[in-house]
């Protein structure tokens, strides 16, 4: 592990207080820097790559994933940037109908962030918005959190502006998008019939 990255992480917070996934697993995404308005595509590509690595121990070609998400998330609409339904649609397209996961999202992110990251399996995508965040409108891949109390918490993220250990305050987060495991074939059939 890069000594500077380790000291940056350690000095910002006590490592043992973070709950979630190992930060070193997200260093691989740090070289992928968004220099435009494709932050939702970068976060989606990193989520799917992490899923494939977790399930099959195989990294995908990140640039191919990114190009696919840029097409489905960002270039198929008249506006620039990525809105929640763009990411949901893109993830559903990539995962396909037979996926053991369904894509979920919420405007009430804290309980979901804690539930997903307590499982220590997959990261999730978080969205910050306008005046609430120093990021403005931005999508990041969250992989650990730290709760200071019932009101305050922070999330550790891959930020596609060149950081694999960005810290985002909970009050800056408006949205969360995550993959939820579908437990049974019957439930999978029901969910498939009900999804748009």
Secondary structure, DSSP 8 states (H G I E B T S, - for coil): --HHHHHHHHHHS-GGG-EES-GGGGGGGTT----SS-HHHHHHHHHHHHHHHHHHS----HHHHHHHHIIIIISSSSSSS--HHHHHHHHHHHH-TT-SEEEEEES-HHHHHHHHHHTTS--EEEEE-GGG-TT-SEEEEEEEEEESSSS-EEEEEEETTTEEEEEEEGGGEEEEEEEEE--SHHHHHHHHHH--
